[in-house]
Structure formats: C-alpha cells, structure tokens
Amino acid sequence: MADYRDLLFSKAFEVVAGPRYNEVSHRLRASRKVFFYEVTIQPDTPWKSLRDRVYPALARHLKYKSIPPVSAEGVVIALFFGEQFYLIEGGGFLAAYREIEGLDPEKFHIRVQEWLAESEGQGQNRARGGGKNEFRRGLPAIRK
C-alpha cells in the first residue's frame, strides 16, 4: 500500500524541515502539555511495518504512560520522512490506521486490546523461560 504515506501526511498539522525538530518540539511543549512519540519511515517502508510494529508498540507505550491508547489524547506523533517531519495529533495518527485498515471505532478498540494482550502474554512467557517449564538444568545446584 504505497499511498498510506499520503494519508498520514495529510493528517499533519505542521510540516517542518528536520533540523528544526528540537526548536519546534520545545515550542509545542511550552505552549501546551504534549507527549511526543517519534516514528521514522523510509521510502521503502511498507504499510505492514507500521501496522504490525509501530502501532502496537505505540499502544503499549501509551498504556505504560497512562495515556488512553485508543484515543492518544495529548500525544503528537513526529513522523520523520526524508528531510522533514510531520507533526500529527495522536488521534489523527490512529484515525489513519482505522481508515487504511477499514475499521470502525469499535473494531479498532478490539484491535488495541489485542495488542495490549499480546504484550502481557509475551511478558509472562519470558518470565517463565519462554513458556518452557525448565529451570536452567545445565547449571549446578547450590546446596546448603
């Protein structure tokens, strides 16, 4: 899906030359309480990469920061592409996902819950040694 970038770019409320990122982000932070999330895409980055990696990671990060991952209220996505970056309100970034994937708000909410559940399940698996019930048998036992 090559045109996903055009949709994302159309959601930007400001487009700025890359070297001005610090200046612009500081100005926005000073004028209102805002949380920045940075995303970089290359000309050959497929939609699947954003769909399967960026959006789920964003949802998990927002939950961790106690920001509703379904609305991304108070979040600004700094989407870096080429020599510029596009500032997109979090809600607009999520709306682009819904539009590209053809999801209504209810189905999107379900998708976000799936992303969050995947995260929790992965953490539990790691804590149990990847789902295996083995206690590092190769190590010598310590006896008192």
N, C-alpha and C positions, 0 to 999 in steps of 0.2 A: 504494500500500500504506500505508494510514493507521495500521495497528496496529504498524508497525515500532518506533515510539517506545515503545509499551508494553513490547515485548520488551527494548529497550535499557534502559529504566528499571528493569525487573525484574532486570537484571544488576548494578545498582548496589549497592555495599557501604555507601555512605553518601550521603545526600541532604542538601544544605546550602543555606541562603539565600545568594544570590550575593555580597552584601557580605562574607561571611566567607571567601571563597576564599583570600586570602593567609594568613590565620590557619591554616586547615585544611591548606593545602598545605605550609606551613612545618612544621607539627606532623608530618605524614607524612614529610617529607624528613628530619626529625630522628630519627624512630623507626626508619626503615629506608631503605636505598638504593633510591630510586624515581625514575623518569623520568616527567615529566608531558607529556601531549600534549593540547592543548585543541581541542575541537570545539564549534562553536556551531550550533544548529539553530533555525529559526523554526517557528511553527505551520504554515506552508505549505511547508516544505522537503520535497520528495518523497524517497522512498527512493532513487530513481535518482541524486540528487545525492550522497548518501553512498556509494552503490555505485560510482559512476563517478569520483568526485573525491576524497572523503575517505579511503576505504580504500586506494586505490592510492597516494595521497600519503603516508599513514601507513607503508605497507610500504617505500616508497623512503626515507623519513626514518629509519626504524628500521635499515635496512641501512646507511645513511650513519653512524649512531651505533653500528654494530657490535652491534646487538641483533637476534636472530633474528626476522625479520618474520612467520614462520609461527606463532610462539608468543607474541611480545610479552612475554616474561618480564621482570619488573621494571618494567613500564610501567603507568601509571594514566592512563586517559582521563578528562579533566574535560569532561563533556558539559553545556554550558550550554544551558538551555531556560527561557524565561520569566524568572522572578525567582530561580531556583535552579540549582544544578548537581548533577550526578550523577557520583559517582566510581565508575568501572568498571575492574576489573582488565583489563589488555590482553587476556588470554586470553578473558575473558568478552565483550569487545567483538568479538573475532574469532569467537567461538562464535555470537554473534548473527548475524553475516554468514553463516556457514555454514548456520545454521538458516533464515534468511529465503530464501537462495538455494538451499537444498536440496542442499548439497554435503557429501560425506563428507571426512574429513581429507586423503585422497589427492588428490581433485579440488581441494580448497582450496589445497593445496600447489602444484598446477599453475597455478592462478589467480594465486597470488602470484608465481610465476616469470614468468608473462606480464606482470604489472605491472612487475616489475623489468626485464624485457627491453624493454618499451616505453620505459622511462626511458632505458636505454642507447642505444637506437636513435634517440630524439629528440635526445640529446646529440650523436651522430655526425652527424645531419642538420644541426644547427645549425653544427657545426664546418666543414661543407662548404658552407655557404651555403644551407641548406635543401634539399640534395640536388641543387642545380644545380651544374654544373661550370663556373661562370663566376667570373672574378676581377675583379669590380668594373670592368668595361670603361669606365665613364664617367669614371674618374679618369685624369689624365695620367700617363704613365710617367715614372719618375725614371731618368735616365741619368747614368752617371758619366763 
